[in-house]
Structures are given as structure tokens and as C-alpha cells.
Amino acid sequence: MELTRRREIMAMLREREWTLDELARNFVVSKKVIINDLEHIARSVPRPTRLQIHPPTCESCGFRFKDRAKFNDPSRCPRCKN
């Protein structure tokens, strides 16, 4: 039986942490497709298991978006505006 992309992502995430860019490159799809898959996986993962999201960090000033729970990248940094 062939695994679906979402099941394959779930298996990969059990093994180690992956960035959004790494997953998109691995499956040769856009980040938007991976975000959609991760949102679906987050809703369907049986409790008490949860996906752990590491907050993004601004590459210019190091600001950490600690309260961000979305999978996509923030549009701009509130500190340095990059």
C-alpha cells in the first residue's frame, strides 16, 4: 500500500524535526501545499499527540515570533520591518 503525502509527512515528523522549506523540497511541491497538509494533519492527529511548531525568527534582527501558531511565514518583522 502506497502512503499518501500526508501520511508520509506524519512518519517523517515522528523521526525528526523538519522545516517547511525542507518538506516542500522533499516532496517537490509548493510551501502552500505543505502548509495545507500540516493544517490538516494538526486537526486529525489523535489527542494527546500534538504537532510542535517552533516559532519563526527574523533573519535580520533575530526577533522571535513566540506567540505565532500558524504554519506559514510571517509577512514582516514588527521590530525591524524586514
PyMOL Python script that loads the backbone (N, CA, C, O; Angstrom):
from pymol import cmd

cmd.read_pdbstr("""\
ATOM      1  N   MET A   1       0.846  -1.187   0.000  1.00  0.00           N
ATOM      2  CA  MET A   1       0.000   0.000   0.000  1.00  0.00           C
ATOM      3  C   MET A   1       0.891   1.250   0.000  1.00  0.00           C
ATOM      4  O   MET A   1       1.801   1.388   0.817  1.00  0.00           O
ATOM      5  N   GLU A   2       0.606   2.129  -0.914  1.00  0.00           N
ATOM      6  CA  GLU A   2       1.386   3.347  -1.038  1.00  0.00           C
ATOM      7  C   GLU A   2       0.899   4.399  -0.032  1.00  0.00           C
ATOM      8  O   GLU A   2      -0.304   4.592   0.143  1.00  0.00           O
ATOM      9  N   LEU A   3       1.843   5.068   0.619  1.00  0.00           N
ATOM     10  CA  LEU A   3       1.494   6.093   1.592  1.00  0.00           C
ATOM     11  C   LEU A   3       1.083   7.375   0.882  1.00  0.00           C
ATOM     12  O   LEU A   3       1.647   7.739  -0.150  1.00  0.00           O
ATOM     13  N   THR A   4       0.096   8.050   1.448  1.00  0.00           N
ATOM     14  CA  THR A   4      -0.246   9.367   0.933  1.00  0.00           C
ATOM     15  C   THR A   4       0.823  10.358   1.391  1.00  0.00           C
ATOM     16  O   THR A   4       1.598  10.064   2.301  1.00  0.00           O
ATOM     17  N   ARG A   5       0.861  11.516   0.767  1.00  0.00           N
ATOM     18  CA  ARG A   5       1.844  12.522   1.152  1.00  0.00           C
ATOM     19  C   ARG A   5       1.669  12.908   2.617  1.00  0.00           C
ATOM     20  O   ARG A   5       2.657  13.068   3.333  1.00  0.00           O
ATOM     21  N   ARG A   6       0.433  13.060   3.069  1.00  0.00           N
ATOM     22  CA  ARG A   6       0.198  13.448   4.468  1.00  0.00           C
ATOM     23  C   ARG A   6       0.665  12.369   5.435  1.00  0.00           C
ATOM     24  O   ARG A   6       1.257  12.684   6.467  1.00  0.00           O
ATOM     25  N   ARG A   7       0.413  11.124   5.126  1.00  0.00           N
ATOM     26  CA  ARG A   7       0.893  10.038   5.995  1.00  0.00           C
ATOM     27  C   ARG A   7       2.416   9.972   5.988  1.00  0.00           C
ATOM     28  O   ARG A   7       3.041   9.681   7.008  1.00  0.00           O
ATOM     29  N   GLU A   8       2.999  10.245   4.833  1.00  0.00           N
ATOM     30  CA  GLU A   8       4.456  10.245   4.747  1.00  0.00           C
ATOM     31  C   GLU A   8       5.039  11.399   5.569  1.00  0.00           C
ATOM     32  O   GLU A   8       6.057  11.235   6.240  1.00  0.00           O
ATOM     33  N   ILE A   9       4.392  12.557   5.513  1.00  0.00           N
ATOM     34  CA  ILE A   9       4.832  13.701   6.322  1.00  0.00           C
ATOM     35  C   ILE A   9       4.737  13.352   7.804  1.00  0.00           C
ATOM     36  O   ILE A   9       5.658  13.640   8.568  1.00  0.00           O
ATOM     37  N   MET A  10       3.633  12.735   8.214  1.00  0.00           N
ATOM     38  CA  MET A  10       3.476  12.355   9.618  1.00  0.00           C
ATOM     39  C   MET A  10       4.594  11.409  10.046  1.00  0.00           C
ATOM     40  O   MET A  10       5.145  11.560  11.136  1.00  0.00           O
ATOM     41  N   ALA A  11       4.932  10.442   9.206  1.00  0.00           N
ATOM     42  CA  ALA A  11       6.003   9.496   9.529  1.00  0.00           C
ATOM     43  C   ALA A  11       7.345  10.222   9.626  1.00  0.00           C
ATOM     44  O   ALA A  11       8.149   9.926  10.510  1.00  0.00           O
ATOM     45  N   MET A  12       7.583  11.155   8.734  1.00  0.00           N
ATOM     46  CA  MET A  12       8.840  11.906   8.752  1.00  0.00           C
ATOM     47  C   MET A  12       8.944  12.755  10.017  1.00  0.00           C
ATOM     48  O   MET A  12      10.015  12.853  10.616  1.00  0.00           O
ATOM     49  N   LEU A  13       7.835  13.368  10.422  1.00  0.00           N
ATOM     50  CA  LEU A  13       7.836  14.229  11.607  1.00  0.00           C
ATOM     51  C   LEU A  13       8.024  13.427  12.891  1.00  0.00           C
ATOM     52  O   LEU A  13       8.496  13.966  13.893  1.00  0.00           O
ATOM     53  N   ARG A  14       7.665  12.163  12.871  1.00  0.00           N
ATOM     54  CA  ARG A  14       7.907  11.317  14.048  1.00  0.00           C
ATOM     55  C   ARG A  14       9.399  11.049  14.234  1.00  0.00           C
ATOM     56  O   ARG A  14       9.870  10.865  15.356  1.00  0.00           O
ATOM     57  N   GLU A  15      10.137  11.028  13.122  1.00  0.00           N
ATOM     58  CA  GLU A  15      11.561  10.722  13.164  1.00  0.00           C
ATOM     59  C   GLU A  15      12.420  11.902  13.600  1.00  0.00           C
ATOM     60  O   GLU A  15      13.351  11.742  14.390  1.00  0.00           O
ATOM     61  N   ARG A  16      12.102  13.099  13.079  1.00  0.00           N
ATOM     62  CA  ARG A  16      12.894  14.286  13.416  1.00  0.00           C
ATOM     63  C   ARG A  16      12.114  15.539  13.048  1.00  0.00           C
ATOM     64  O   ARG A  16      11.039  15.465  12.453  1.00  0.00           O
ATOM     65  N   GLU A  17      12.670  16.688  13.410  1.00  0.00           N
ATOM     66  CA  GLU A  17      12.061  17.965  13.058  1.00  0.00           C
ATOM     67  C   GLU A  17      12.402  18.314  11.612  1.00  0.00           C
ATOM     68  O   GLU A  17      13.509  18.054  11.141  1.00  0.00           O
ATOM     69  N   TRP A  18      11.437  18.905  10.921  1.00  0.00           N
ATOM     70  CA  TRP A  18      11.627  19.341   9.546  1.00  0.00           C
ATOM     71  C   TRP A  18      11.152  20.784   9.425  1.00  0.00           C
ATOM     72  O   TRP A  18      10.184  21.178  10.075  1.00  0.00           O
ATOM     73  N   THR A  19      11.827  21.566   8.602  1.00  0.00           N
ATOM     74  CA  THR A  19      11.338  22.913   8.318  1.00  0.00           C
ATOM     75  C   THR A  19      10.337  22.828   7.172  1.00  0.00           C
ATOM     76  O   THR A  19      10.278  21.832   6.451  1.00  0.00           O
ATOM     77  N   LEU A  20       9.565  23.877   7.021  1.00  0.00           N
ATOM     78  CA  LEU A  20       8.597  23.958   5.933  1.00  0.00           C
ATOM     79  C   LEU A  20       9.312  23.880   4.587  1.00  0.00           C
ATOM     80  O   LEU A  20       8.847  23.197   3.674  1.00  0.00           O
ATOM     81  N   ASP A  21      10.437  24.575   4.462  1.00  0.00           N
ATOM     82  CA  ASP A  21      11.206  24.548   3.216  1.00  0.00           C
ATOM     83  C   ASP A  21      11.732  23.154   2.906  1.00  0.00           C
ATOM     84  O   ASP A  21      11.701  22.723   1.754  1.00  0.00           O
ATOM     85  N   GLU A  22      12.211  22.451   3.915  1.00  0.00           N
ATOM     86  CA  GLU A  22      12.728  21.092   3.709  1.00  0.00           C
ATOM     87  C   GLU A  22      11.626  20.155   3.228  1.00  0.00           C
ATOM     88  O   GLU A  22      11.847  19.352   2.321  1.00  0.00           O
ATOM     89  N   LEU A  23      10.448  20.251   3.825  1.00  0.00           N
ATOM     90  CA  LEU A  23       9.335  19.397   3.408  1.00  0.00           C
ATOM     91  C   LEU A  23       8.915  19.712   1.975  1.00  0.00           C
ATOM     92  O   LEU A  23       8.664  18.800   1.188  1.00  0.00           O
ATOM     93  N   ALA A  24       8.839  20.987   1.635  1.00  0.00           N
ATOM     94  CA  ALA A  24       8.445  21.384   0.283  1.00  0.00           C
ATOM     95  C   ALA A  24       9.454  20.878  -0.746  1.00  0.00           C
ATOM     96  O   ALA A  24       9.064  20.397  -1.810  1.00  0.00           O
ATOM     97  N   ARG A  25      10.743  20.983  -0.440  1.00  0.00           N
ATOM     98  CA  ARG A  25      11.778  20.480  -1.354  1.00  0.00           C
ATOM     99  C   ARG A  25      11.719  18.960  -1.473  1.00  0.00           C
ATOM    100  O   ARG A  25      11.868  18.416  -2.567  1.00  0.00           O
ATOM    101  N   ASN A  26      11.502  18.276  -0.357  1.00  0.00           N
ATOM    102  CA  ASN A  26      11.463  16.814  -0.355  1.00  0.00           C
ATOM    103  C   ASN A  26      10.336  16.281  -1.236  1.00  0.00           C
ATOM    104  O   ASN A  26      10.522  15.290  -1.941  1.00  0.00           O
ATOM    105  N   PHE A  27       9.174  16.924  -1.203  1.00  0.00           N
ATOM    106  CA  PHE A  27       8.016  16.449  -1.961  1.00  0.00           C
ATOM    107  C   PHE A  27       7.846  17.170  -3.302  1.00  0.00           C
ATOM    108  O   PHE A  27       6.930  16.858  -4.062  1.00  0.00           O
ATOM    109  N   VAL A  28       8.716  18.122  -3.587  1.00  0.00           N
ATOM    110  CA  VAL A  28       8.688  18.905  -4.828  1.00  0.00           C
ATOM    111  C   VAL A  28       7.299  19.501  -5.053  1.00  0.00           C
ATOM    112  O   VAL A  28       6.694  19.346  -6.113  1.00  0.00           O
ATOM    113  N   VAL A  29       6.822  20.180  -4.028  1.00  0.00           N
ATOM    114  CA  VAL A  29       5.553  20.907  -4.094  1.00  0.00           C
ATOM    115  C   VAL A  29       5.782  22.279  -3.465  1.00  0.00           C
ATOM    116  O   VAL A  29       6.825  22.527  -2.859  1.00  0.00           O
ATOM    117  N   SER A  30       4.808  23.158  -3.612  1.00  0.00           N
ATOM    118  CA  SER A  30       4.935  24.497  -3.041  1.00  0.00           C
ATOM    119  C   SER A  30       4.758  24.458  -1.524  1.00  0.00           C
ATOM    120  O   SER A  30       4.193  23.514  -0.972  1.00  0.00           O
ATOM    121  N   LYS A  31       5.252  25.500  -0.869  1.00  0.00           N
ATOM    122  CA  LYS A  31       5.089  25.614   0.583  1.00  0.00           C
ATOM    123  C   LYS A  31       3.613  25.680   0.949  1.00  0.00           C
ATOM    124  O   LYS A  31       3.206  25.195   2.005  1.00  0.00           O
ATOM    125  N   LYS A  32       2.811  26.282   0.071  1.00  0.00           N
ATOM    126  CA  LYS A  32       1.369  26.396   0.325  1.00  0.00           C
ATOM    127  C   LYS A  32       0.717  25.014   0.435  1.00  0.00           C
ATOM    128  O   LYS A  32      -0.157  24.805   1.277  1.00  0.00           O
ATOM    129  N   VAL A  33       1.136  24.081  -0.407  1.00  0.00           N
ATOM    130  CA  VAL A  33       0.601  22.707  -0.358  1.00  0.00           C
ATOM    131  C   VAL A  33       0.989  22.047   0.961  1.00  0.00           C
ATOM    132  O   VAL A  33       0.164  21.385   1.591  1.00  0.00           O
ATOM    133  N   ILE A  34       2.247  22.224   1.383  1.00  0.00           N
ATOM    134  CA  ILE A  34       2.711  21.634   2.643  1.00  0.00           C
ATOM    135  C   ILE A  34       1.976  22.262   3.826  1.00  0.00           C
ATOM    136  O   ILE A  34       1.605  21.558   4.765  1.00  0.00           O
ATOM    137  N   ILE A  35       1.761  23.575   3.791  1.00  0.00           N
ATOM    138  CA  ILE A  35       1.014  24.248   4.862  1.00  0.00           C
ATOM    139  C   ILE A  35      -0.387  23.649   4.968  1.00  0.00           C
ATOM    140  O   ILE A  35      -0.868  23.370   6.066  1.00  0.00           O
ATOM    141  N   ASN A  36      -1.033  23.455   3.829  1.00  0.00           N
ATOM    142  CA  ASN A  36      -2.372  22.856   3.815  1.00  0.00           C
ATOM    143  C   ASN A  36      -2.333  21.454   4.426  1.00  0.00           C
ATOM    144  O   ASN A  36      -3.196  21.093   5.226  1.00  0.00           O
ATOM    145  N   ASP A  37      -1.319  20.666   4.041  1.00  0.00           N
ATOM    146  CA  ASP A  37      -1.177  19.315   4.603  1.00  0.00           C
ATOM    147  C   ASP A  37      -0.944  19.361   6.110  1.00  0.00           C
ATOM    148  O   ASP A  37      -1.547  18.586   6.852  1.00  0.00           O
ATOM    149  N   LEU A  38      -0.072  20.264   6.570  1.00  0.00           N
ATOM    150  CA  LEU A  38       0.226  20.351   8.006  1.00  0.00           C
ATOM    151  C   LEU A  38      -0.992  20.798   8.811  1.00  0.00           C
ATOM    152  O   LEU A  38      -1.216  20.317   9.922  1.00  0.00           O
ATOM    153  N   GLU A  39      -1.778  21.716   8.250  1.00  0.00           N
ATOM    154  CA  GLU A  39      -3.004  22.141   8.949  1.00  0.00           C
ATOM    155  C   GLU A  39      -3.965  20.974   9.078  1.00  0.00           C
ATOM    156  O   GLU A  39      -4.592  20.799  10.123  1.00  0.00           O
ATOM    157  N   HIS A  40      -4.089  20.174   8.026  1.00  0.00           N
ATOM    158  CA  HIS A  40      -4.961  19.004   8.074  1.00  0.00           C
ATOM    159  C   HIS A  40      -4.441  17.974   9.078  1.00  0.00           C
ATOM    160  O   HIS A  40      -5.211  17.410   9.855  1.00  0.00           O
ATOM    161  N   ILE A  41      -3.135  17.737   9.054  1.00  0.00           N
ATOM    162  CA  ILE A  41      -2.524  16.783   9.989  1.00  0.00           C
ATOM    163  C   ILE A  41      -2.733  17.237  11.431  1.00  0.00           C
ATOM    164  O   ILE A  41      -3.050  16.422  12.298  1.00  0.00           O
ATOM    165  N   ALA A  42      -2.558  18.530  11.691  1.00  0.00           N
ATOM    166  CA  ALA A  42      -2.726  19.062  13.046  1.00  0.00           C
ATOM    167  C   ALA A  42      -4.149  18.838  13.554  1.00  0.00           C
ATOM    168  O   ALA A  42      -4.347  18.576  14.741  1.00  0.00           O
ATOM    169  N   ARG A  43      -5.135  18.938  12.671  1.00  0.00           N
ATOM    170  CA  ARG A  43      -6.529  18.712  13.082  1.00  0.00           C
ATOM    171  C   ARG A  43      -6.834  17.238  13.271  1.00  0.00           C
ATOM    172  O   ARG A  43      -7.687  16.883  14.084  1.00  0.00           O
ATOM    173  N   SER A  44      -6.148  16.371  12.531  1.00  0.00           N
ATOM    174  CA  SER A  44      -6.513  14.960  12.550  1.00  0.00           C
ATOM    175  C   SER A  44      -5.638  14.084  13.444  1.00  0.00           C
ATOM    176  O   SER A  44      -5.936  12.905  13.631  1.00  0.00           O
ATOM    177  N   VAL A  45      -4.569  14.641  13.994  1.00  0.00           N
ATOM    178  CA  VAL A  45      -3.701  13.856  14.884  1.00  0.00           C
ATOM    179  C   VAL A  45      -4.483  13.525  16.148  1.00  0.00           C
ATOM    180  O   VAL A  45      -5.058  14.417  16.773  1.00  0.00           O
ATOM    181  N   PRO A  46      -4.509  12.242  16.532  1.00  0.00           N
ATOM    182  CA  PRO A  46      -5.263  11.873  17.743  1.00  0.00           C
ATOM    183  C   PRO A  46      -4.670  12.502  19.001  1.00  0.00           C
ATOM    184  O   PRO A  46      -3.451  12.594  19.141  1.00  0.00           O
ATOM    185  N   ARG A  47      -5.520  12.925  19.894  1.00  0.00           N
ATOM    186  CA  ARG A  47      -5.083  13.527  21.154  1.00  0.00           C
ATOM    187  C   ARG A  47      -4.498  12.460  22.044  1.00  0.00           C
ATOM    188  O   ARG A  47      -4.965  11.327  21.928  1.00  0.00           O
ATOM    189  N   PRO A  48      -3.564  12.670  22.890  1.00  0.00           N
ATOM    190  CA  PRO A  48      -2.943  13.932  23.276  1.00  0.00           C
ATOM    191  C   PRO A  48      -1.749  14.328  22.405  1.00  0.00           C
ATOM    192  O   PRO A  48      -1.067  15.304  22.719  1.00  0.00           O
ATOM    193  N   THR A  49      -1.477  13.595  21.316  1.00  0.00           N
ATOM    194  CA  THR A  49      -0.374  13.947  20.428  1.00  0.00           C
ATOM    195  C   THR A  49      -0.653  15.289  19.765  1.00  0.00           C
ATOM    196  O   THR A  49      -1.782  15.577  19.365  1.00  0.00           O
ATOM    197  N   ARG A  50       0.385  16.099  19.655  1.00  0.00           N
ATOM    198  CA  ARG A  50       0.241  17.411  19.009  1.00  0.00           C
ATOM    199  C   ARG A  50       1.457  17.677  18.139  1.00  0.00           C
ATOM    200  O   ARG A  50       2.553  17.186  18.412  1.00  0.00           O
ATOM    201  N   LEU A  51       1.252  18.452  17.097  1.00  0.00           N
ATOM    202  CA  LEU A  51       2.385  18.918  16.311  1.00  0.00           C
ATOM    203  C   LEU A  51       3.025  20.073  17.063  1.00  0.00           C
ATOM    204  O   LEU A  51       2.331  20.971  17.539  1.00  0.00           O
ATOM    205  N   GLN A  52       4.316  20.050  17.167  1.00  0.00           N
ATOM    206  CA  GLN A  52       5.022  21.131  17.839  1.00  0.00           C
ATOM    207  C   GLN A  52       5.572  22.084  16.779  1.00  0.00           C
ATOM    208  O   GLN A  52       6.322  21.679  15.891  1.00  0.00           O
ATOM    209  N   ILE A  53       5.190  23.347  16.886  1.00  0.00           N
ATOM    210  CA  ILE A  53       5.609  24.364  15.931  1.00  0.00           C
ATOM    211  C   ILE A  53       6.650  25.246  16.604  1.00  0.00           C
ATOM    212  O   ILE A  53       6.379  25.871  17.629  1.00  0.00           O
ATOM    213  N   HIS A  54       7.841  25.290  16.022  1.00  0.00           N
ATOM    214  CA  HIS A  54       8.857  26.198  16.530  1.00  0.00           C
ATOM    215  C   HIS A  54       8.640  27.551  15.870  1.00  0.00           C
ATOM    216  O   HIS A  54       8.590  27.635  14.642  1.00  0.00           O
ATOM    217  N   PRO A  55       8.512  28.605  16.657  1.00  0.00           N
ATOM    218  CA  PRO A  55       8.209  29.918  16.088  1.00  0.00           C
ATOM    219  C   PRO A  55       9.326  30.423  15.180  1.00  0.00           C
ATOM    220  O   PRO A  55      10.504  30.182  15.441  1.00  0.00           O
ATOM    221  N   PRO A  56       8.950  31.122  14.118  1.00  0.00           N
ATOM    222  CA  PRO A  56       9.969  31.669  13.214  1.00  0.00           C
ATOM    223  C   PRO A  56      10.764  32.788  13.877  1.00  0.00           C
ATOM    224  O   PRO A  56      10.305  33.417  14.830  1.00  0.00           O
ATOM    225  N   THR A  57      11.970  33.022  13.351  1.00  0.00           N
ATOM    226  CA  THR A  57      12.853  34.066  13.841  1.00  0.00           C
ATOM    227  C   THR A  57      13.253  34.942  12.661  1.00  0.00           C
ATOM    228  O   THR A  57      13.560  34.435  11.582  1.00  0.00           O
ATOM    229  N   CYS A  58      13.250  36.249  12.862  1.00  0.00           N
ATOM    230  CA  CYS A  58      13.659  37.188  11.818  1.00  0.00           C
ATOM    231  C   CYS A  58      15.135  36.968  11.509  1.00  0.00           C
ATOM    232  O   CYS A  58      15.964  36.926  12.418  1.00  0.00           O
ATOM    233  N   GLU A  59      15.461  36.829  10.228  1.00  0.00           N
ATOM    234  CA  GLU A  59      16.846  36.600   9.828  1.00  0.00           C
ATOM    235  C   GLU A  59      17.702  37.862   9.993  1.00  0.00           C
ATOM    236  O   GLU A  59      18.922  37.768  10.129  1.00  0.00           O
ATOM    237  N   SER A  60      17.063  39.052   9.980  1.00  0.00           N
ATOM    238  CA  SER A  60      17.820  40.308  10.071  1.00  0.00           C
ATOM    239  C   SER A  60      18.168  40.705  11.505  1.00  0.00           C
ATOM    240  O   SER A  60      19.318  41.021  11.809  1.00  0.00           O
ATOM    241  N   CYS A  61      17.157  40.686  12.388  1.00  0.00           N
ATOM    242  CA  CYS A  61      17.396  41.205  13.740  1.00  0.00           C
ATOM    243  C   CYS A  61      17.276  40.144  14.835  1.00  0.00           C
ATOM    244  O   CYS A  61      17.616  40.408  15.988  1.00  0.00           O
ATOM    245  N   GLY A  62      16.798  38.951  14.488  1.00  0.00           N
ATOM    246  CA  GLY A  62      16.694  37.890  15.479  1.00  0.00           C
ATOM    247  C   GLY A  62      15.405  37.886  16.276  1.00  0.00           C
ATOM    248  O   GLY A  62      15.263  37.087  17.201  1.00  0.00           O
ATOM    249  N   PHE A  63      14.448  38.768  15.941  1.00  0.00           N
ATOM    250  CA  PHE A  63      13.168  38.794  16.646  1.00  0.00           C
ATOM    251  C   PHE A  63      12.488  37.441  16.521  1.00  0.00           C
ATOM    252  O   PHE A  63      12.438  36.871  15.431  1.00  0.00           O
ATOM    253  N   ARG A  64      11.963  36.917  17.633  1.00  0.00           N
ATOM    254  CA  ARG A  64      11.315  35.609  17.656  1.00  0.00           C
ATOM    255  C   ARG A  64       9.804  35.796  17.769  1.00  0.00           C
ATOM    256  O   ARG A  64       9.325  36.452  18.694  1.00  0.00           O
ATOM    257  N   PHE A  65       9.063  35.226  16.841  1.00  0.00           N
ATOM    258  CA  PHE A  65       7.604  35.304  16.823  1.00  0.00           C
ATOM    259  C   PHE A  65       7.050  34.221  17.745  1.00  0.00           C
ATOM    260  O   PHE A  65       6.478  33.237  17.276  1.00  0.00           O
ATOM    261  N   LYS A  66       7.222  34.404  19.068  1.00  0.00           N
ATOM    262  CA  LYS A  66       6.951  33.334  20.022  1.00  0.00           C
ATOM    263  C   LYS A  66       5.484  32.948  20.163  1.00  0.00           C
ATOM    264  O   LYS A  66       5.196  31.807  20.522  1.00  0.00           O
ATOM    265  N   ASP A  67       4.556  33.844  19.896  1.00  0.00           N
ATOM    266  CA  ASP A  67       3.135  33.521  20.065  1.00  0.00           C
ATOM    267  C   ASP A  67       2.469  33.068  18.770  1.00  0.00           C
ATOM    268  O   ASP A  67       1.256  32.863  18.741  1.00  0.00           O
ATOM    269  N   ARG A  68       3.230  32.913  17.720  1.00  0.00           N
ATOM    270  CA  ARG A  68       2.678  32.562  16.417  1.00  0.00           C
ATOM    271  C   ARG A  68       2.413  31.062  16.340  1.00  0.00           C
ATOM    272  O   ARG A  68       3.310  30.257  16.589  1.00  0.00           O
ATOM    273  N   ALA A  69       1.186  30.686  15.996  1.00  0.00           N
ATOM    274  CA  ALA A  69       0.809  29.279  15.916  1.00  0.00           C
ATOM    275  C   ALA A  69       0.496  28.846  14.484  1.00  0.00           C
ATOM    276  O   ALA A  69       0.072  27.713  14.255  1.00  0.00           O
ATOM    277  N   LYS A  70       0.703  29.740  13.527  1.00  0.00           N
ATOM    278  CA  LYS A  70       0.431  29.411  12.129  1.00  0.00           C
ATOM    279  C   LYS A  70       1.644  28.737  11.507  1.00  0.00           C
ATOM    280  O   LYS A  70       2.769  28.894  11.981  1.00  0.00           O
ATOM    281  N   PHE A  71       1.401  27.989  10.448  1.00  0.00           N
ATOM    282  CA  PHE A  71       2.473  27.276   9.769  1.00  0.00           C
ATOM    283  C   PHE A  71       3.212  28.151   8.755  1.00  0.00           C
ATOM    284  O   PHE A  71       4.383  27.908   8.463  1.00  0.00           O
ATOM    285  N   ASN A  72       2.533  29.164   8.220  1.00  0.00           N
ATOM    286  CA  ASN A  72       3.173  29.970   7.181  1.00  0.00           C
ATOM    287  C   ASN A  72       4.124  31.008   7.771  1.00  0.00           C
ATOM    288  O   ASN A  72       4.074  31.308   8.963  1.00  0.00           O
ATOM    289  N   ASP A  73       4.994  31.552   6.912  1.00  0.00           N
ATOM    290  CA  ASP A  73       5.960  32.560   7.342  1.00  0.00           C
ATOM    291  C   ASP A  73       5.251  33.891   7.584  1.00  0.00           C
ATOM    292  O   ASP A  73       4.319  34.230   6.854  1.00  0.00           O
ATOM    293  N   PRO A  74       5.675  34.650   8.595  1.00  0.00           N
ATOM    294  CA  PRO A  74       5.103  35.981   8.806  1.00  0.00           C
ATOM    295  C   PRO A  74       5.493  36.898   7.648  1.00  0.00           C
ATOM    296  O   PRO A  74       6.536  36.707   7.024  1.00  0.00           O
ATOM    297  N   SER A  75       4.661  37.884   7.366  1.00  0.00           N
ATOM    298  CA  SER A  75       4.937  38.758   6.229  1.00  0.00           C
ATOM    299  C   SER A  75       6.076  39.723   6.482  1.00  0.00           C
ATOM    300  O   SER A  75       6.865  40.004   5.580  1.00  0.00           O
ATOM    301  N   ARG A  76       6.174  40.238   7.711  1.00  0.00           N
ATOM    302  CA  ARG A  76       7.280  41.149   8.044  1.00  0.00           C
ATOM    303  C   ARG A  76       7.502  41.192   9.542  1.00  0.00           C
ATOM    304  O   ARG A  76       6.615  40.865  10.330  1.00  0.00           O
ATOM    305  N   CYS A  77       8.684  41.595   9.915  1.00  0.00           N
ATOM    306  CA  CYS A  77       9.073  41.651  11.317  1.00  0.00           C
ATOM    307  C   CYS A  77       8.539  42.939  11.950  1.00  0.00           C
ATOM    308  O   CYS A  77       8.707  44.014  11.374  1.00  0.00           O
ATOM    309  N   PRO A  78       7.899  42.854  13.121  1.00  0.00           N
ATOM    310  CA  PRO A  78       7.393  44.065  13.760  1.00  0.00           C
ATOM    311  C   PRO A  78       8.504  44.948  14.326  1.00  0.00           C
ATOM    312  O   PRO A  78       8.291  46.139  14.556  1.00  0.00           O
ATOM    313  N   ARG A  79       9.679  44.377  14.552  1.00  0.00           N
ATOM    314  CA  ARG A  79      10.773  45.151  15.129  1.00  0.00           C
ATOM    315  C   ARG A  79      11.550  45.915  14.054  1.00  0.00           C
ATOM    316  O   ARG A  79      11.671  47.137  14.139  1.00  0.00           O
ATOM    317  N   CYS A  80      12.077  45.215  13.046  1.00  0.00           N
ATOM    318  CA  CYS A  80      12.942  45.863  12.054  1.00  0.00           C
ATOM    319  C   CYS A  80      12.238  46.112  10.719  1.00  0.00           C
ATOM    320  O   CYS A  80      12.807  46.757   9.838  1.00  0.00           O
ATOM    321  N   LYS A  81      11.020  45.618  10.555  1.00  0.00           N
ATOM    322  CA  LYS A  81      10.180  45.809   9.356  1.00  0.00           C
ATOM    323  C   LYS A  81      10.698  45.093   8.109  1.00  0.00           C
ATOM    324  O   LYS A  81      10.239  45.379   7.003  1.00  0.00           O
ATOM    325  N   ASN A  82      11.640  44.172   8.269  1.00  0.00           N
ATOM    326  CA  ASN A  82      12.117  43.398   7.096  1.00  0.00           C
ATOM    327  C   ASN A  82      11.163  42.274   6.784  1.00  0.00           C
ATOM    328  O   ASN A  82      11.389  41.517   5.840  1.00  0.00           O
TER     329      ASN A  82
END
""", "prot")
cmd.dss("prot")
cmd.show_as("cartoon", "prot")
cmd.util.cbc("prot")
cmd.orient("prot")
